[in-house]
Amino acid sequence: MTHSQLPWEVFAELNVENEEGEFVASCGVNGKIEKSRANASFIVRCVNNHERLISVCKKAMAELIFPACGQKHSKLYEELQQALQSAERLD
């Protein structure tokens, strides 16, 4: 199953909806409106930028391969690879 259509936005300060006005999440934190608003905004920012960040990370990884021998810049390449695996995992 795929997620709701992007972009998402904060609605009524605590609820997250997709572009079509469909409810996708609620961010209530025990009556703490400022923290709830911050959490909702953070979720929206992350979701709306996720696919672009995945794409850019993959392009960066491709640039980190030495063309002549196919060797990778180990530390940065491995960090990007781990971050991508974590970001793309569907748990």
C-alpha positions in Angstrom: 0.0 0.0 0.0 1.3 3.5 -0.8 0.9 6.6 1.3 -1.5 9.4 0.5 -0.8 11.9 -2.3 1.7 14.7 -1.5 2.0 17.4 -0.5 0.7 17.1 3.0 -0.1 20.2 5.1 -1.0 21.0 8.7 -4.7 21.5 9.2 -6.3 22.8 12.4 -2.8 23.0 13.9 -2.9 19.3 15.0 -4.1 17.3 12.1 -2.1 16.4 8.9 -4.0 16.1 5.6 -3.0 15.4 2.1 -3.6 17.7 -0.9 -7.1 16.3 -1.3 -8.1 17.1 2.2 -7.9 13.5 3.5 -6.9 13.0 7.1 -3.5 11.3 7.4 -2.3 11.9 11.0 -3.0 13.7 14.3 -0.3 15.1 16.5 -1.8 15.6 20.0 0.7 15.8 22.9 -1.3 15.7 26.2 -2.8 19.1 25.7 0.5 20.8 24.8 -0.6 22.8 21.7 2.8 24.3 20.8 4.6 20.9 20.9 1.7 19.3 19.0 1.9 22.0 16.3 5.7 21.6 16.1 5.3 17.8 15.7 2.7 18.2 12.9 4.9 20.7 11.1 7.9 18.4 11.4 6.0 15.4 10.0 4.7 17.5 7.1 8.2 18.8 6.3 9.7 15.3 6.4 7.1 13.6 4.3 7.0 16.3 1.7 10.8 16.2 1.2 11.4 12.5 1.6 11.3 11.4 -2.1 13.5 14.3 -3.2 16.1 13.5 -0.5 16.1 9.9 -1.5 16.7 10.8 -5.1 19.5 13.3 -4.3 21.2 10.8 -2.0 21.2 8.2 -4.8 22.7 10.7 -7.2 25.4 11.7 -4.6 26.3 8.0 -4.2 26.7 7.6 -7.9 29.1 10.5 -8.0 31.1 9.0 -5.2 32.2 6.0 -7.3 35.6 6.5 -8.9 34.9 6.0 -12.6 38.2 4.3 -13.4 38.1 1.4 -11.0 34.6 1.5 -9.5 35.9 2.0 -6.0 33.7 3.9 -3.6 34.6 6.6 -1.1 34.0 4.2 1.7 32.9 6.2 4.8 30.6 8.8 3.1 29.3 6.2 0.6 28.5 3.7 3.4 26.8 6.4 5.5 24.6 7.4 2.6 23.8 3.7 1.8 22.8 3.1 5.5 20.6 6.2 5.6 18.9 5.3 2.3 18.2 1.7 3.5 16.7 3.1 6.7 14.7 5.7 4.9 13.3 3.3 2.3 12.5 0.5 4.8 8.8 -0.1 5.2 8.5 -1.1 8.9 
